[in-house]
Amino acid sequence: MKKVAILTSGGDAPGMNAAIRAAVRVALWSDIGVMGVKWGFTGLIKNDLIPLDARSVGGIIQRGGTILGTARSEDFRTEAGKQQALENLRLHDVEGLIAIGGDGTMHGALALHALGLPTIGVPATIDNDLSGTEMAIGVDTALNTAIEAIDRIKDTASSHQRAFVIEVMGRDCGYLALTAGMAAGAEVVLIPEMKVELKTILYEMKKAYARGKPHFIVVVAEGAEFNATDVADYLSAERTEVGFELRPTILGHVQRGGSPTAFDRILATRLGAGAVTALAEGKSGKMVCLVNGNIETKPLGPILASPRKMDEGVMKLAKILAT
């Protein structure tokens, strides 16, 4: 393989730049040229590719976001869009593609693999919803960001004896909400995988107030049955029973930004390097994964067919610790 291309797509995640840096430098060390695709699959269709060298990726390992830019592309979902993307890659003599991103990005990589282009996916999504890998790039940083925010909110909640309903990201997977809630000592966690009735939250809040707790923290994944506003409105309507004064807080995109943690920098570096090695070895249609501390490749098809399931033991433990 003489030349590969790298793109980032979908939601950005801290550590994407570290993965780009590692992939570029390992490729160059292996005498493989590298092109960077601007703005994800949209850039593939628009032929927005630039050459990358060692200096292009200097000083980016500590930066959040992605120097290549990212976007979601409806045009790439069409056959005409995919064929245009392939044609543009051929124009630049690109023989393989490294796609860094989440579920949608992996579907795009698999589609190009099916059309004959060697592709390797690198998991980077703060939702951590891709099965096959123990951790995706960006999860650790986003988790620490969420925990720091919850800790700060708990301080002020205790000062005023208030309850806060804090919404974190997680459209289809509750990993971020569950682990952040458990690590920050939340009293209730709501995630898409686990149903909790609003009256149950009310009951727990009343008990907490009766015990003299100075605060009550509810952590909600954005994809849960009830969002932060729903929960806060319901509990506020029961103000005379609750005792606590209610405040909703949505953390939003603050969780995506910021300098990646050491864990994310190292994970991204290993996965980015592993992607180049996999292409050089002739592999395609696979994702590089962290498995028992090692970097392995797994077929994309089964990964995309079976989204990550939440660990029931962790969910049970979270409930026990919240009592």
C-alpha positions in Angstrom: 0.0 0.0 0.0 1.5 3.3 -1.1 -1.0 5.9 0.1 -3.9 6.1 2.6 -6.5 8.7 3.6 -7.7 9.6 7.0 -11.0 11.2 7.9 -13.0 12.1 11.1 -16.7 12.1 11.0 -19.8 12.5 13.2 -19.6 14.0 16.6 -16.1 15.1 17.6 -14.4 13.4 20.6 -11.3 14.4 22.6 -8.4 12.4 21.3 -9.2 12.4 17.6 -6.2 14.5 17.0 -4.0 12.1 18.8 -5.3 9.3 16.6 -4.6 11.3 13.4 -1.1 12.2 14.6 -0.2 8.5 15.3 -1.7 7.3 12.1 0.2 9.8 10.0 3.5 9.3 11.7 3.3 5.5 11.6 2.2 5.5 8.0 5.2 7.8 7.0 7.6 5.6 9.0 6.2 2.7 6.9 6.8 4.6 3.6 3.1 5.1 3.1 1.8 8.5 2.0 -1.1 10.1 3.8 -4.0 12.4 2.7 -6.3 14.1 5.1 -10.0 14.4 4.3 -11.5 17.6 5.4 -15.1 17.5 6.8 -15.6 13.8 6.9 -17.5 12.0 4.2 -18.7 15.4 2.9 -15.1 16.2 2.1 -14.7 12.8 0.2 -17.6 13.8 -2.1 -16.3 17.4 -2.6 -12.8 16.2 -3.2 -11.5 18.2 -0.2 -8.3 16.3 0.5 -4.9 17.6 1.6 -1.5 16.0 2.0 -0.3 15.3 5.5 3.2 15.0 6.7 4.9 14.8 10.1 4.8 18.6 10.6 1.1 18.7 9.7 0.4 16.8 12.9 2.9 18.4 15.2 1.6 20.0 18.4 -1.9 18.5 18.1 -1.8 15.6 20.6 -3.1 17.8 23.4 -5.9 19.5 21.4 -9.5 18.6 21.6 -11.7 18.4 18.5 -10.2 17.4 15.2 -7.9 19.4 12.9 -9.6 17.7 9.8 -13.0 19.0 10.8 -16.1 16.8 10.9 -19.6 16.7 9.5 -22.5 14.4 8.8 -23.3 13.8 5.2 -26.7 12.9 3.8 -25.2 12.7 0.2 -22.9 9.9 1.2 -25.9 7.8 2.0 -26.7 7.6 -1.7 -25.1 5.4 -4.2 -24.1 8.4 -6.3 -22.4 9.9 -3.3 -20.4 6.7 -2.5 -19.3 6.4 -6.1 -18.1 10.0 -6.2 -16.2 9.5 -3.0 -14.4 6.5 -4.5 -13.7 8.4 -7.7 -12.1 11.2 -5.7 -9.9 8.8 -3.7 -8.7 7.2 -6.9 -7.8 10.7 -8.3 -5.4 11.0 -5.4 -4.1 7.4 -5.8 -5.4 6.5 -2.3 -5.5 2.8 -1.7 -7.0 2.6 1.8 -9.0 4.6 4.2 -8.9 5.1 8.0 -12.3 6.4 9.3 -12.3 7.8 12.9 -15.7 8.2 14.5 -18.8 6.6 16.0 -21.6 4.4 14.7 -22.4 6.4 11.6 -18.7 6.6 10.6 -18.3 2.9 11.0 -21.3 2.3 8.7 -19.7 4.6 6.1 -16.4 2.7 6.4 -18.2 -0.6 5.9 -20.1 0.7 2.9 -16.8 1.7 1.2 -15.3 -1.7 2.1 -18.3 -3.4 0.4 -17.4 -1.4 -2.8 -13.9 -2.7 -2.8 -11.9 0.0 -0.9 -9.8 -1.3 2.0 -11.1 0.4 5.1 -10.3 0.3 8.8 -12.5 2.0 11.5 -11.2 3.7 14.6 -13.8 4.1 17.4 -14.1 7.6 18.7 -17.4 8.5 20.4 -18.0 9.8 23.9 -21.2 7.7 24.1 -19.1 4.5 24.1 -21.9 2.8 22.2 -19.8 0.7 19.9 -19.5 -3.0 20.9 -16.3 -4.9 20.3 -14.0 -2.4 22.1 -13.8 -1.9 25.8 -13.4 1.9 25.3 -13.7 4.4 22.5 -11.6 7.5 22.1 -13.0 10.5 24.0 -15.0 8.6 26.6 -12.6 9.0 29.5 -12.2 12.8 28.9 -16.0 13.3 28.6 -16.6 11.2 31.7 -14.1 13.3 33.7 -15.7 16.5 32.4 -19.1 15.3 33.5 -17.9 14.2 36.9 -16.2 17.5 37.5 -19.4 19.4 36.6 -21.5 17.2 38.9 -19.1 17.6 41.8 -19.2 21.4 41.4 -23.0 21.3 41.2 -23.2 19.1 44.3 -21.2 21.7 46.3 -23.7 24.4 45.6 -26.7 22.1 46.0 -25.5 21.2 49.5 -25.1 24.8 50.4 -28.7 25.6 49.5 -30.3 22.1 50.2 -31.3 21.8 46.6 -31.9 19.0 44.1 -30.4 19.1 40.7 -31.4 17.2 37.6 -28.3 17.0 35.4 -28.5 15.9 31.8 -25.4 14.4 30.1 -24.9 13.1 26.6 -26.0 9.6 25.5 -28.7 9.3 22.9 -28.9 5.5 22.7 -26.4 4.4 25.2 -26.4 5.2 28.9 -22.7 4.5 29.6 -21.7 8.1 30.2 -24.6 8.8 32.5 -24.4 5.6 34.5 -20.6 5.8 35.1 -20.6 9.6 35.8 -23.6 9.2 38.2 -21.9 6.3 40.0 -18.5 8.1 40.2 -20.1 11.3 41.4 -22.4 9.7 43.9 -25.7 10.6 42.3 -28.9 9.4 44.0 -30.7 8.5 40.8 -29.5 7.8 37.2 -31.8 7.6 34.2 -30.5 5.8 31.1 -32.2 4.5 27.9 -31.6 0.9 28.9 -33.3 1.1 32.3 -36.8 2.3 33.0 -37.4 4.4 36.1 -40.9 5.9 36.9 -41.0 9.5 37.9 -43.0 8.6 41.0 -40.1 6.4 42.0 -37.7 9.4 41.8 -40.2 11.4 43.9 -40.3 8.7 46.5 -36.5 8.5 46.8 -36.2 12.3 47.0 -38.8 12.5 49.8 -36.8 9.8 51.7 -33.6 11.6 51.2 -35.0 14.9 52.5 -36.5 13.2 55.5 -33.1 11.7 56.3 -31.6 15.2 56.3 -29.5 14.9 53.1 -28.3 18.4 52.0 -28.6 17.6 48.3 -30.2 15.2 45.8 -28.6 14.6 42.4 -30.3 13.0 39.4 -28.2 12.3 36.4 -30.1 11.8 33.1 -28.8 10.5 29.7 -30.2 12.7 26.9 -31.8 9.6 25.3 -33.6 8.4 28.5 -37.4 8.2 28.5 -37.6 11.4 30.5 -35.2 14.3 29.9 -33.9 16.7 32.6 -36.7 19.2 32.0 -39.4 16.5 32.2 -38.0 15.3 35.5 -37.5 18.8 37.0 -41.0 19.9 35.9 -42.6 16.8 37.5 -40.7 17.1 40.8 -41.3 20.9 41.0 -45.0 20.3 40.6 -44.8 18.1 43.8 -42.8 20.9 45.6 -44.7 20.6 48.9 -43.9 16.8 49.1 -40.3 17.0 47.8 -38.8 19.5 50.2 -35.9 20.2 48.0 -35.9 23.2 45.6 -35.3 21.9 42.0 -32.9 23.0 39.4 -32.3 21.4 35.9 -28.9 21.6 34.3 -28.0 20.4 30.8 -24.2 20.0 30.3 -24.5 19.7 26.5 -21.5 20.1 24.2 -19.1 21.1 27.0 -18.6 17.3 27.3 -17.2 17.0 23.8 -14.5 19.7 24.1 -11.3 20.1 26.0 -7.8 18.6 26.1 -7.9 14.8 26.1 -6.8 12.9 29.3 -3.6 10.9 29.3 -5.8 7.7 28.9 -7.5 9.1 25.8 -4.2 10.3 24.3 -2.6 6.9 24.8 -5.6 4.9 23.6 -6.0 7.1 20.5 -2.3 6.8 19.7 -2.4 3.0 19.9 -5.7 2.7 17.9 -4.4 5.2 15.2 -1.2 3.2 14.9 -3.1 -0.1 14.8 -5.3 1.1 12.0 -2.3 1.8 9.8 -0.8 -1.6 10.6 -4.1 -3.3 9.8 -4.3 -1.7 6.4 -0.6 -2.5 5.7 -1.4 -6.2 6.5 -4.2 -6.2 4.0 -7.1 -6.1 6.4 -10.3 -4.3 5.6 -13.9 -3.9 6.8 -12.6 -4.1 10.4 -12.4 -1.9 13.5 -9.4 -1.6 15.7 -10.5 -2.3 19.3 -9.1 -2.3 22.9 -9.6 -5.9 24.2 -8.1 -6.9 27.6 -5.5 -4.1 27.2 -4.5 -5.2 23.7 -5.2 -3.7 20.3 -7.1 -6.1 18.1 -9.1 -5.9 14.9 -12.7 -7.1 14.7 -15.1 -7.3 11.7 -17.4 -4.2 11.4 -20.5 -6.1 10.4 -21.1 -7.9 13.8 -20.1 -4.8 15.7 -22.7 -2.7 14.0 -25.3 -5.4 14.2 -25.0 -5.7 18.0 -24.8 -2.3 19.8 -23.1 -2.2 23.2 -25.2 -3.6 26.1 -25.0 -2.1 29.5 -23.4 -4.2 32.2 -26.2 -5.4 34.4 -23.8 -5.8 37.3 -22.8 -2.2 37.1 -26.4 -1.0 36.9 -27.3 -3.1 40.0 -24.2 -1.7 41.8 -25.2 1.9 41.0 -28.6 1.3 42.6 -27.1 -0.1 45.7 -24.6 2.7 46.1 -27.4 5.3 45.7 -29.4 4.1 48.7 
